[in-house]
Amino acid sequence: MTHVKPGQPHPPVRLIGAGPGDPELLTLKAVRALGEAEVVLVDDLVNPEILAHCPQARLVRVGKRGGCRSTPQDFIQRLMLRYARQGRRVARLKGGDPCVFGRGGEEQQWLARHGVACEIINGITSGLAAATDCGIPLTLRGVARAVTLVTAHTEDDSAPDWKALAASGATLVVYMGVATLPATRGHLLAAGMAPATPVAMIERASLPAQRHCVSSLAAMEDDARAFGLRSPAVLVIGDVAAWARAQETRADLRASA
């Protein structure tokens, strides 16, 4: 085991976005970085097929999923620091993009305070991939001029400014929104969003088992229950959600291609 000598710079820790699940959506830069890594800290939502790009690395499972037993964040950060100080090439492999509800910014700042540089390698975020696979353009000239990415789950139970979001006219992409779907519906209706606003609820973005349900803001809770919507899923709320294709799985689309 090689330890970094005093005064010698530590190798940068790489925070790598694995994308939403489809291995073909991984970037070339991410593939190269995984091929160079000696230790890879892997999130639960990373497709196991992606790990074929780092057969030489030691894999450390550090799962974090809502509603499940999770690896504490401070423990993950200490692991990254320990391996970096040993002179290892460390990669933190995250689902989606590290800086879109992936705590990449927090980890970058924490490592910097401890004298370790950090490189962020972006990945395709699930909200974009999910909408695209369903035929939904998140922006559309004359229909939607902006997109807002919102998390429905926070550790401190804080809430977005639903009134401002409802009035913005932007397409809303709600992450981690299954458990709080009834509350999201209620907040947006109370904030004045039209009950007929189209909603697409998309499960397992970019994977062969991806499926979606098209509804309206008023009916989304009942439709999600009837559909059996489960995590991981994203909600696309706004007029562009009406562009969603019929309720098909991604496997159906591939079979018909």
PyMOL commands that set and color helices and strands:
alter all, ss='L'
color gray80, all
select helices_A, chain A and resi 23-25+28-36+48-53+73-85+104-113+126-133+162-168+181-190+220-227+239-243+250-256
alter helices_A, ss='H'
color red, helices_A
select strands_A, chain A and resi 13-17+39-42+58-61+90-94+118-121+147-151+171-175+198-203+211-216+233-237
alter strands_A, ss='S'
color yellow, strands_A
deselect
rebuild
show_as cartoon
